[in-house]
């Protein structure tokens, strides 16, 4: 039996894939928080992403991790 890779699409992640401007905007917001000494995974950063994107905390954490990993790896 051969294992096939999972090919699930996520509307949450697709929103950033389809809209690079959104990814750049989130990167800029997260860079600004870094400049204030806050991590991209801090409660404040997650709350900001959740609020601006209309997401719950878990989805905001997932989106932030995805955006940082693909679009702004210099963000901490």
C-alpha positions as CSV (number, residue, x, y, z in Angstrom):
1,X,0.0,0.0,0.0
2,X,1.4,3.4,-1.0
3,X,0.8,6.4,1.2
4,X,-0.4,9.5,-0.6
5,X,0.3,13.0,0.6
6,X,-2.5,14.9,2.1
7,X,-3.9,17.6,-0.2
8,X,-6.3,19.5,2.0
9,X,-6.8,23.2,1.2
10,X,-7.4,25.6,4.1
11,X,-9.5,28.7,3.5
12,X,-7.6,30.4,6.2
13,X,-4.2,29.8,4.6
14,X,-5.5,30.2,1.1
15,X,-6.6,33.8,2.0
16,X,-2.9,34.7,2.3
17,X,-1.8,32.6,-0.7
18,X,-4.4,34.4,-2.8
19,X,-3.6,37.9,-1.4
20,X,0.1,38.6,-1.1
21,X,-0.7,42.1,0.0
22,X,-2.4,40.7,3.1
23,X,0.7,38.7,3.9
24,X,2.9,41.8,3.5
25,X,0.6,43.8,5.7
26,X,0.7,41.2,8.4
27,X,4.5,41.0,8.1
28,X,4.7,44.8,8.6
29,X,2.4,44.6,11.6
30,X,4.5,41.8,13.1
31,X,7.8,43.7,12.4
32,X,6.4,46.7,14.2
33,X,5.5,44.5,17.2
34,X,9.1,43.1,17.1
35,X,10.4,46.6,17.2
36,X,8.5,47.1,20.5
37,X,10.1,44.0,21.9
38,X,7.1,41.7,21.3
39,X,7.2,38.3,19.7
40,X,5.0,37.4,16.7
41,X,3.6,34.6,19.0
42,X,3.0,36.9,22.0
43,X,-0.6,37.2,23.3
44,X,-0.6,40.8,22.0
45,X,0.4,39.8,18.5
46,X,-2.1,37.0,18.4
47,X,-4.8,39.3,19.6
48,X,-4.0,41.9,17.0
49,X,-4.1,39.4,14.2
50,X,-7.3,37.9,15.5
51,X,-8.9,41.3,15.8
52,X,-7.8,42.6,12.4
53,X,-8.7,39.3,10.5
54,X,-11.8,38.4,12.4
55,X,-10.3,35.2,13.7
56,X,-10.3,33.2,16.9
57,X,-7.1,32.9,18.8
58,X,-6.2,29.4,17.4
59,X,-6.7,30.5,13.8
60,X,-4.8,33.7,14.4
61,X,-1.8,31.7,15.8
62,X,-1.9,29.4,12.7
63,X,-2.1,32.2,10.3
64,X,0.7,34.1,12.0
65,X,3.0,31.0,12.0
66,X,2.2,30.5,8.3
67,X,2.8,34.1,7.3
68,X,6.0,34.4,9.2
69,X,7.3,31.1,7.8
70,X,6.6,31.9,4.2
71,X,6.7,35.7,3.9
72,X,8.8,37.2,6.7
73,X,11.1,34.7,8.3
74,X,13.1,37.5,9.9
75,X,10.2,38.2,12.2
76,X,10.6,36.7,15.6
